């Protein structure tokens, strides 16, 4: 039996979570997705997880704990340092990209505006991170 890929989507925008989930489900099977509504949920959920995620897609702008702080916590915790984290945000600011990468993000992507672009991005994530 083939084990399924586990992707965590950390984003306080439920519409973005939904659209990204649809795109990923269309390009990858079997797949499990965990949706978290804010950065402050990541470490507690990781501590309880029986299986660590294969990839974390992390938004920067969230209400309680932003992606920068979440990423810094992940990278400062030895058990989770190795987890691949891609920043997925609406911010195209070079300073946000630089800060994300300096904090240890494995990549930085700008959220696509259209669903066909989201599908292309999902396909590329599967290829880049060998999620098949």
Legacy VTK file of the C-alpha trace (Angstrom):
# vtk DataFile Version 3.0
C-alpha trace
ASCII
DATASET POLYDATA
POINTS 132 float
0.000 0.000 0.000
1.367 3.381 -1.038
1.670 5.902 1.783
0.175 9.295 1.166
2.043 12.550 1.064
1.265 14.868 3.982
1.201 18.609 3.317
0.385 21.218 5.935
-1.190 24.477 4.796
-0.769 27.215 7.404
-2.914 30.177 6.388
-5.617 32.195 8.123
-7.464 32.768 4.832
-9.904 29.869 4.469
-10.502 30.661 0.779
-6.775 30.384 0.046
-6.631 27.092 1.980
-9.554 25.740 -0.024
-8.204 26.775 -3.445
-4.755 25.417 -2.681
-6.221 22.151 -1.416
-8.234 21.709 -4.616
-5.139 22.352 -6.757
-2.972 19.931 -4.781
-5.620 17.208 -4.772
-5.839 17.411 -8.560
-2.103 16.888 -9.072
-1.152 14.497 -6.266
-2.666 11.264 -5.068
-2.663 9.831 -2.485
-2.536 13.025 -0.468
-3.368 14.151 3.055
-3.675 17.830 3.858
-3.698 19.376 7.319
-5.013 22.933 7.416
-3.933 25.183 10.248
-5.473 28.612 10.703
-2.505 30.428 12.234
1.198 30.148 12.923
0.729 29.639 16.643
-0.842 26.228 15.900
2.221 24.773 14.161
4.535 23.756 17.022
1.782 22.369 19.278
0.393 20.331 16.371
3.868 19.053 15.429
4.435 17.881 19.005
1.214 15.855 18.816
1.716 14.546 15.273
2.294 10.857 14.713
3.614 11.677 11.223
5.570 14.799 10.328
4.575 16.686 7.189
6.458 16.157 3.931
6.012 19.859 3.169
4.714 22.934 5.007
3.187 25.804 3.022
3.327 28.835 5.295
1.643 32.209 4.837
3.424 35.286 6.162
0.516 37.513 7.140
-1.588 35.869 9.815
-3.444 37.435 12.701
-2.003 35.816 15.825
1.494 34.693 14.823
2.995 35.612 11.491
4.977 33.341 9.220
8.332 34.900 10.133
7.901 34.076 13.813
6.585 30.604 12.989
9.514 29.901 10.675
12.006 31.128 13.285
10.451 28.789 15.879
10.597 25.831 13.490
14.237 26.443 12.632
15.221 26.886 16.282
13.657 23.544 17.262
16.108 20.733 16.398
13.392 18.114 15.827
11.754 20.251 13.119
14.716 22.039 11.525
14.781 19.602 8.621
11.125 20.066 7.615
10.756 21.717 4.210
8.936 25.038 4.545
7.790 27.062 1.556
6.538 30.565 2.188
3.341 31.084 0.187
2.211 34.678 0.449
0.687 37.620 -1.369
3.765 39.713 -0.601
6.075 40.398 -3.509
8.313 42.632 -1.360
11.995 41.730 -1.811
12.589 42.351 1.905
9.989 39.697 2.832
11.622 37.200 0.462
15.105 37.954 1.839
13.968 37.737 5.454
12.145 34.438 4.807
15.160 32.866 3.168
17.514 34.166 5.861
15.271 32.588 8.525
15.589 29.236 6.758
12.661 28.973 4.342
13.287 26.447 1.589
11.443 28.578 -0.925
9.288 31.652 -1.420
6.252 31.723 -3.694
3.700 34.435 -4.362
0.113 33.205 -4.199
-1.317 32.944 -7.685
-4.323 35.120 -8.488
-6.021 32.555 -10.736
-6.837 28.890 -10.179
-5.031 27.754 -13.357
-1.877 29.432 -12.005
-2.464 27.710 -8.662
-2.594 24.376 -10.501
0.723 25.113 -12.243
2.281 26.053 -8.924
0.954 22.842 -7.307
2.403 20.729 -10.145
5.752 22.470 -9.741
5.762 21.863 -5.972
5.161 18.149 -6.572
8.078 18.038 -9.007
10.472 20.220 -6.986
9.849 18.360 -3.712
9.507 14.883 -5.273
6.166 14.360 -3.591
5.056 11.491 -5.799
LINES 1 133
132 0 1 2 3 4 5 6 7 8 9 10 11 12 13 14 15 16 17 18 19 20 21 22 23 24 25 26 27 28 29 30 31 32 33 34 35 36 37 38 39 40 41 42 43 44 45 46 47 48 49 50 51 52 53 54 55 56 57 58 59 60 61 62 63 64 65 66 67 68 69 70 71 72 73 74 75 76 77 78 79 80 81 82 83 84 85 86 87 88 89 90 91 92 93 94 95 96 97 98 99 100 101 102 103 104 105 106 107 108 109 110 111 112 113 114 115 116 117 118 119 120 121 122 123 124 125 126 127 128 129 130 131
